[in-house]
Amino acid sequence: MTLILTTYDWVPEFPRPYVRDIRIRWLLEELGQPYQLATVPLREKTAAHIAMQPFAQVPFIQDGDTVLFESGAILLHLAEGTKMMPDDLRQQVQQWLIAALNSVEIYSMAWFLSKFMDKDEAAATRREELVRLRFQQLQSVLAGRDWLTGDRFTVADLLMAEILRLPGQYGLLDDVHELAAYAERATARPAFRKALADQMAHWRAADEKEATA
Ligand SMILES: N[C@@H](CCC(=O)N[C@@H](CS)C(=O)NCC(=O)O)C(=O)O
């Protein structure tokens, strides 16, 4: 049975390359696993949507009888038993995937919300310091190894690198060169390039549909 990945039917320009279905698309490309894309409306949060994702967000998946939301949980589910979560690294991969969400993204999101949503420069500056500290710490971990758990690229790197993209776009990786190189190594992978191209094509098709509606 084909896996179904659900994202929005359309989003404005700004968040397009960062909508979190990118994480799932990227992993599915790494695994060579085909999938079908489905959409929910951004502007109207339907009961059917909330039944699948209680916070009325995306992404969520249907994989046979399994319905899952939360990008991290979806990645863990899909990576299980694959090269993206090798058996001998399972605990380390899980640890780093949760660290990406709960010790890194939590700070970068707080900075992002202060700066771009609340437009509170004082709070954004304070939060940026915390993000930069995390990035220094992460860079130290990566000294002498290509990936978080050693020499194999895993789903934890996929998520960490994806989380680094947004602050990276605003220069927060500029003074952590090895961490920036790590993020670049990850996002130079053909699977990411394909996932991003497909995601952006989806938004372009959505624009065309809007224009002809
Ligand atoms: N923790 C959730 C966050 C999901 C999330 O923030 N989704 C965004 C798109 S990237 C969304 O649906 N935003 C619209 C909204 O919150 O109404 C996950 O990782 O899946």
The ligand as an SDF file (V2000), in Angstrom:
LIG
                    3D

 20 19  0  0  0  0  0  0  0  0999 V2000
    5.9160   19.7610   15.8550 N   0  0  0  0  0  0  0  0  0  0  0  0
    5.2210   19.7000   14.5860 C   0  0  0  0  0  0  0  0  0  0  0  0
    5.1300   21.1020   14.0330 C   0  0  0  0  0  0  0  0  0  0  0  0
    4.3150   21.1380   12.7840 C   0  0  0  0  0  0  0  0  0  0  0  0
    4.2410   22.5350   12.2250 C   0  0  0  0  0  0  0  0  0  0  0  0
    4.6750   23.5270   12.8550 O   0  0  0  0  0  0  0  0  0  0  0  0
    3.6560   22.6130   11.0380 N   0  0  0  0  0  0  0  0  0  0  0  0
    3.5050   23.8940   10.3930 C   0  0  0  0  0  0  0  0  0  0  0  0
    4.0110   23.8000    8.9580 C   0  0  0  0  0  0  0  0  0  0  0  0
    5.7490   23.5310    8.9610 S   0  0  0  0  0  0  0  0  0  0  0  0
    2.0450   24.2340   10.3300 C   0  0  0  0  0  0  0  0  0  0  0  0
    1.2180   23.3660   10.0710 O   0  0  0  0  0  0  0  0  0  0  0  0
    1.7370   25.5040   10.5850 N   0  0  0  0  0  0  0  0  0  0  0  0
    0.4240   26.0510   10.4910 C   0  0  0  0  0  0  0  0  0  0  0  0
   -0.2790   26.1100   11.8020 C   0  0  0  0  0  0  0  0  0  0  0  0
    0.3540   25.9150   12.8470 O   0  0  0  0  0  0  0  0  0  0  0  0
   -1.4760   26.4230   11.7740 O   0  0  0  0  0  0  0  0  0  0  0  0
    5.9760   18.7760   13.6190 C   0  0  0  0  0  0  0  0  0  0  0  0
    7.2110   18.7620   13.6820 O   0  0  0  0  0  0  0  0  0  0  0  0
    5.3300   18.0680   12.8350 O   0  0  0  0  0  0  0  0  0  0  0  0
  1  2  1  0
  2  3  1  0
  2 18  1  0
  3  4  1  0
  4  5  1  0
  5  6  2  0
  5  7  1  0
  7  8  1  0
  8  9  1  0
  8 11  1  0
  9 10  1  0
 11 12  2  0
 11 13  1  0
 13 14  1  0
 14 15  1  0
 15 16  2  0
 15 17  1  0
 18 19  2  0
 18 20  1  0
M  END
$$$$
